[in-house]
Amino acid sequence: MARERGRLAPPTWLVRGLRPQPAPIPWAAVARASVALSAPLAVGLATGRTVYGALVSLGALSGVIGDTADAYRMRLFNIAVPQLFGAVGVALGTLVYGEGWFAVGALTLVALVSGMISSIGAVASVSGLLLLLNAVVGAGLEMPSPWWKAPLLLSLGGCFVLALALLGWPLRGGVPERSAVAATYRAVAGLLEAAGGDSGTYDTRRQEVTTSLNTSYDLVLARRTRDHGRNPSLVRLLAQLNAVIPIVEAAPAAHQLAHPVPEAVPAAVRGLADTVEEGRTGDPGLDLPPPRTSADRALDEALRQASTVVHDADPDPNNVDDRLGRPAALRIRARRAARNVLLSEASWRYGLRLALCIGLAQALVSLVALDRSYWIALTVTFVLKPDFGSVFSRAVARGLGTAAGLVVAAAVLAEVPQGWWDVPVMMVLAALIPAFSAKGYAFQTAAITPVILLISDLISRQGIGLIRPRLVDSLIGCAIALIAGYLLWPESWRSRIGDRLADAVGDAAHYVELSFAADGDQGVRVRSRRRLYRDLSAVRSEFQRALTEPPPTGTRAAAWWPLVVAVERIADATTAARVRVMHGAAPPAPEEVAEVACHLRELADGIRSSEELYAVRAELHGDERSVLSALRQEVMAARAIASPGPDRSPSAD
């Protein structure tokens, strides 16, 4: 019976892709979405311009999708820039409406541009998405004339979301950045609580710290590029963020000792988090137990220094270093981005994939009579976003999410009379979008589908007749994305993940050399460590996407996963050894450092040259009392990881 249940159970990769993420509900974004999408409908009904109100709500929906940043400056950038591209897209779509094959060619070209600019970054990706989405909508639905009216109405909806998102700026300016830095301190406190205990729990907490540090540095340094000169509050935040790094570096040394950190230490770090969040100053007043080991001394020294910095109301800006390097000027970054887009193979590859799929979708619309079939191209656009997750799992999630959303939409269109009842219904449905988006793509699709159908019904007045065509169109769009955008463009494991993991291992070798160089620069070493952990975090994210795909990709990702964890532990062991040397331990011999770095580079070369893992019984020699003893063990463990394929076993090597 248990075996039969196992056969009937859904595959692991599918369950992994559909499992809701443990993310908190963004209540402020929920409230903004509810107001932003329902208020335009109310105004449209009150003025007798229902179609205009629906178009403004459609523009607001685009703004809600981009409303993901906490910092007010980032909200301005994340919402306003994509809205500009969306306005261009709907204008282009409106101009080619009803133009047959000319419209097919125009949308295919727009898809190429959209796909290529999506490789620049997160904001560019959303901008490319709205450029193509709105072009498809403009080419598929008859918009009010003249041609500029639809872009204006959609932009008005996006601006309404932006205005709601910025309402608290005069009173809460700087609060999101302080909250992010405080959250980093709390994540570090959790890491210290896990130190010396279960390695799995410690690895999870370390990932949380890496993610939190990435978020905080992104927020603070993004604001730094816009604040020319020295902003005192920004200097203080950056100093507080830099001050937590020595505590993070001391954590691996404490974990290696295999005994818990005294409770007073993480409690003190949480106290610093509260100080950062509330913006307090004054006397640090720490009460810490006396240190007994080099790791304890490292933690004690780092924590006392952090406390001094956190409570300092006016740190010297000349002593505050940008640990990741200050971002280049906007002009320089724009020039680099344009060059990368035009010369990058990955950029052209994705642009051509998207253009092919949109061209096929629009050609199908021109050849086959499909009611409101712009939905096919919309589905292709949403599914074929590899920077948002696995294309395969997104296609599956899109189909299931659309089916769930259609059930809700059918009930609404069948039971709710058109008119003022649409306003409270929209308030409820719109609120679900940010709440469900945090849980995963399938949940986001289930929330967005009834909203789009309600808006479409206000424009076209088709009622329940919209339901069946939308399901058929979604399935056709998923099929096009899977066949023409996924199966016809196979990516080797090496080009997708192997090279990135190999680069991270090579960076780990460089970090080992920097950590024990006699004349090494402290700032260079810290930046190298931060970039290494950031790169490993990106590799981990790509692995998690691959794990949601069916075999062979998902199976291979599961087999390689232990190597990713091993490389993260190598970075930790290097940091722990460096901390011990800084607090009195004898430094390792240059030959010992060179041997470890050499083995790591050999591992990197092996990853680049093969898509299978082969065990290498590496022997690293050295004194067991050396500070590199634990690092040597981690390197040997990484090289001993073997491929678990059915035709071979670890002993076969």
Residue pairs with C-beta under 8 A, 6 or more apart in sequence:
11 550
12 554
13 393
13 547
13 548
13 549
13 550
13 551
13 554
14 393
14 396
14 548
14 550
16 547
16 548
17 390
17 393
17 396
17 397
17 440
17 442
17 548
18 396
18 397
18 400
18 440
18 442
19 440
20 439
20 440
20 443
21 438
21 439
21 440
23 438
23 439
24 438
25 434
25 435
25 438
26 434
26 435
26 438
29 64
29 67
29 68
29 434
30 431
30 434
30 435
31 431
32 64
32 67
32 161
32 164
32 165
32 434
33 64
33 67
33 430
33 431
33 433
33 434
34 427
34 428
34 430
34 431
35 164
35 427
36 57
36 60
36 63
36 64
36 157
36 160
36 161
36 164
36 430
37 57
37 60
37 61
37 64
37 426
37 427
37 429
37 430
37 451
38 57
38 423
38 424
38 426
38 427
38 430
39 160
40 53
40 54
40 56
40 57
40 60
40 157
40 160
41 50
41 53
41 54
41 57
41 422
41 423
41 426
41 458
42 53
42 420
42 423
43 53
43 56
44 50
44 51
44 52
44 53
44 54
44 56
45 53
45 419
45 420
45 422
45 423
47 53
50 458
51 144
51 458
51 459
52 144
52 153
53 458
54 455
54 458
54 459
55 143
55 144
55 150
55 153
55 154
55 157
55 459
56 153
56 154
56 156
56 157
56 160
57 157
57 426
57 455
58 137
58 154
58 157
58 452
58 455
59 83
59 86
59 153
59 154
59 155
59 156
59 157
59 158
59 160
60 157
60 158
60 160
60 161
61 157
61 430
61 433
61 448
61 451
61 452
61 455
62 82
62 83
62 86
62 130
62 133
62 134
62 154
62 157
62 158
63 79
63 83
63 157
63 158
63 159
63 160
63 161
63 162
64 161
64 430
64 433
64 434
65 126
65 433
65 437
66 78
66 79
66 82
66 83
66 126
66 130
67 75
67 78
67 79
67 161
67 165
67 434
68 78
69 75
69 77
69 78
70 176
70 179
70 180
70 219
71 176
71 177
71 180
71 219
71 222
71 223
72 165
72 166
72 168
72 169
72 172
72 173
72 176
73 222
73 223
73 226
74 219
74 222
75 162
75 165
75 166
76 162
76 166
77 123
78 122
78 123
78 126
79 158
79 161
79 162
79 165
80 158
80 162
81 123
81 127
82 123
82 126
82 127
82 129
82 130
82 158
83 130
83 154
83 155
83 158
83 159
83 162
84 127
84 155
85 127
85 128
85 130
85 131
86 127
86 130
86 131
86 133
86 134
86 154
86 155
86 158
87 134
87 151
87 152
87 154
87 155
88 131
88 151
89 110
89 130
89 131
89 132
89 133
89 134
89 135
89 138
90 134
90 135
90 137
90 138
90 143
90 150
90 151
90 154
91 138
91 147
91 148
91 150
91 151
92 106
92 110
92 135
92 138
93 107
93 134
93 135
93 136
93 137
93 138
93 139
93 140
94 138
94 139
94 143
94 147
94 150
94 151
95 138
95 147
96 102
96 103
96 106
96 107
96 138
96 139
97 103
97 138
97 139
97 140
97 141
97 142
97 143
99 106
100 366
101 366
103 139
103 362
104 359
104 362
104 363
104 366
106 135
106 139
107 132
107 135
107 136
107 139
107 358
107 359
107 362
107 377
108 355
108 358
108 359
108 362
109 355
110 131
110 132
110 135
110 358
111 132
111 351
111 354
111 355
111 357
111 358
111 359
111 381
112 351
112 352
112 354
112 355
113 128
113 131
113 351
114 128
114 129
114 131
114 132
114 351
114 354
114 381
115 128
115 347
115 350
115 351
115 352
115 353
115 354
115 355
116 128
116 341
116 347
116 348
116 350
116 351
117 124
117 127
117 128
117 131
117 341
118 124
118 125
118 128
118 129
118 350
118 385
118 387
119 125
119 340
119 341
119 344
119 346
119 347
119 350
119 387
120 337
120 340
120 341
121 337
122 387
124 337
125 385
125 387
125 388
129 381
129 382
129 385
132 354
132 358
132 381
133 378
133 381
133 382
134 154
136 358
136 374
136 377
136 378
136 381
137 374
137 378
138 150
139 362
139 374
140 365
140 372
140 373
140 374
140 375
140 377
141 372
141 374
141 459
141 460
143 149
143 150
144 150
144 153
174 233
174 237
176 219
177 216
177 219
177 220
177 223
177 234
177 237
178 237
178 276
178 277
178 279
179 277
180 212
180 215
180 216
180 219
180 220
181 216
181 220
181 237
181 240
181 241
181 276
182 273
182 274
182 276
182 277
183 212
183 215
183 216
183 273
184 209
184 212
184 213
184 215
184 216
184 241
184 244
185 244
185 269
185 270
185 272
185 273
185 276
186 269
186 270
186 273
187 205
187 208
187 209
187 211
187 212
188 209
188 244
188 247
188 248
188 251
188 269
189 266
189 267
189 269
189 270
189 273
190 205
190 208
190 209
190 266
191 202
191 205
191 206
191 208
191 209
191 248
191 251
192 247
192 251
192 254
192 261
192 265
192 266
192 269
192 299
193 205
193 260
193 261
193 266
194 201
194 202
194 204
194 205
194 255
195 202
195 251
195 254
195 255
195 260
195 261
196 254
196 255
196 257
196 258
196 259
196 260
196 261
197 260
202 255
203 565
203 568
203 569
206 251
206 568
206 572
207 537
207 540
209 248
210 533
210 534
210 536
210 537
211 537
213 241
213 244
213 248
213 530
213 533
214 534
214 537
216 241
217 241
217 323
217 324
217 530
220 234
220 237
220 238
220 241
221 322
221 324
221 326
221 327
222 327
223 234
224 234
224 238
224 322
224 326
224 327
225 326
225 327
225 329
225 330
227 234
230 317
232 314
235 315
235 317
235 320
236 312
236 313
236 314
236 315
238 320
238 322
239 309
239 312
239 315
239 319
239 320
240 276
240 306
240 309
240 310
241 323
242 309
242 320
242 321
242 323
243 305
243 306
243 309
243 310
244 306
245 323
245 526
245 530
246 298
246 301
246 302
246 305
246 306
247 269
247 299
247 302
247 303
247 306
249 298
249 302
249 529
249 575
249 578
249 579
250 295
250 298
250 299
250 302
250 579
251 299
252 572
252 573
252 575
252 576
252 579
253 294
253 295
253 298
253 575
253 576
253 579
253 580
254 261
254 295
254 296
254 298
254 299
255 572
255 576
256 295
256 573
256 576
256 630
257 293
257 295
261 299
262 288
262 289
264 287
264 288
264 289
265 288
265 289
265 299
265 303
268 286
268 287
268 288
268 303
268 307
269 303
269 306
272 306
272 307
272 310
274 280
275 310
275 311
276 310
280 311
281 311
281 312
281 313
282 311
283 311
284 304
284 307
284 308
284 310
284 311
286 303
286 304
286 307
288 300
288 303
288 304
291 297
291 299
291 300
294 579
294 580
294 583
294 584
294 585
295 576
295 579
295 580
295 583
297 583
297 584
298 579
298 580
298 582
298 583
301 583
309 315
321 523
323 523
323 526
323 527
323 530
324 527
324 530
324 531
325 527
327 333
328 336
340 347
341 347
349 489
350 386
353 384
353 484
353 485
353 489
354 380
354 381
354 384
354 485
356 484
356 485
356 488
357 380
357 384
357 480
357 481
357 484
357 485
358 377
358 380
358 381
360 480
360 484
361 376
361 377
361 380
361 476
361 477
361 480
362 377
364 370
364 373
364 376
364 476
364 480
365 373
365 374
365 376
365 377
370 376
370 469
370 472
370 473
370 476
371 469
372 456
372 460
372 462
372 466
372 469
372 470
372 473
373 469
373 473
375 469
375 470
375 473
375 474
375 477
376 473
376 476
376 477
376 480
377 477
378 477
379 398
379 402
379 473
379 474
379 476
379 477
379 478
379 481
380 477
380 480
380 481
380 485
382 394
382 398
382 445
383 391
383 394
383 395
383 398
383 477
383 478
383 481
383 485
384 391
384 481
384 485
385 391
385 394
388 394
388 441
389 441
389 545
389 548
390 545
390 546
390 548
390 549
391 481
391 482
391 485
391 486
392 482
392 486
392 548
392 549
392 550
393 441
393 545
393 548
393 549
394 441
395 478
395 481
395 482
395 486
396 478
397 440
397 441
397 442
397 445
398 441
398 442
398 445
398 474
398 477
398 478
399 474
399 475
399 478
400 442
400 445
401 441
401 442
401 443
401 444
401 445
401 446
401 449
402 445
402 446
402 449
402 470
402 471
402 474
403 471
404 442
404 445
404 446
404 449
405 445
405 446
405 447
405 448
405 449
405 450
405 453
406 449
406 450
406 453
406 467
406 470
406 471
408 429
408 446
408 449
408 450
409 449
409 450
409 453
409 454
409 466
409 467
409 470
410 464
410 467
412 425
412 429
412 450
412 454
413 453
413 454
413 457
413 463
413 464
413 466
413 467
414 463
414 464
416 422
416 425
418 457
418 458
418 461
418 463
422 454
422 458
425 454
426 451
426 454
429 447
429 450
429 451
429 454
430 451
432 447
433 444
433 447
433 448
433 451
435 447
436 443
436 444
436 446
436 447
437 443
437 444
437 447
449 470
453 466
453 467
453 470
456 462
456 466
457 463
457 466
460 466
492 498
492 611
493 553
493 556
493 611
494 608
494 611
496 542
496 546
497 539
497 542
497 543
497 546
497 557
497 560
498 607
498 608
498 611
499 608
500 535
500 538
500 539
500 542
501 539
501 560
501 563
501 564
501 567
501 607
502 604
502 605
502 607
502 608
503 535
503 604
504 532
504 535
504 536
504 539
504 567
505 567
505 600
505 601
505 603
505 604
505 607
506 600
506 601
506 604
507 528
507 531
507 532
507 535
508 532
508 567
508 570
508 571
508 574
508 600
509 596
509 597
509 598
509 600
509 601
509 604
510 528
510 597
511 525
511 528
511 529
511 532
511 571
511 574
512 574
512 593
512 596
512 597
512 600
512 631
513 593
513 594
513 597
514 520
514 524
514 525
514 528
515 525
515 574
515 575
515 577
515 578
516 577
516 578
516 581
516 587
516 588
516 590
516 593
525 578
529 571
529 575
532 571
533 568
533 571
536 564
536 567
536 568
536 571
539 564
540 564
540 568
543 557
543 560
543 561
543 564
546 553
546 554
546 556
546 557
547 554
547 557
547 558
547 561
548 554
549 557
556 611
559 613
559 643
559 644
559 645
560 613
562 641
563 607
563 613
563 638
563 641
566 634
566 637
566 638
566 641
567 638
569 634
569 637
570 600
570 631
570 634
570 635
570 638
573 630
573 631
573 633
573 634
574 631
576 630
577 588
577 627
577 628
577 630
577 631
580 627
581 587
581 588
581 627
585 627
586 626
586 627
587 627
588 622
588 626
588 627
588 628
592 622
592 626
592 628
593 628
595 620
595 621
595 622
596 620
596 628
596 631
596 632
596 635
599 618
599 620
599 635
599 639
600 635
602 616
602 639
603 616
603 635
603 638
603 639
606 614
606 616
612 643
612 645
613 641
613 642
613 643
614 642
614 643
614 653
615 639
615 640
615 641
615 642
615 650
615 653
616 639
616 640
616 653
617 639
617 640
617 653
618 635
618 636
618 639
618 640
619 636
620 632
620 635
620 636
622 628
622 629
622 632
623 629
640 650
642 648
642 649
642 650
642 652
642 653
644 650
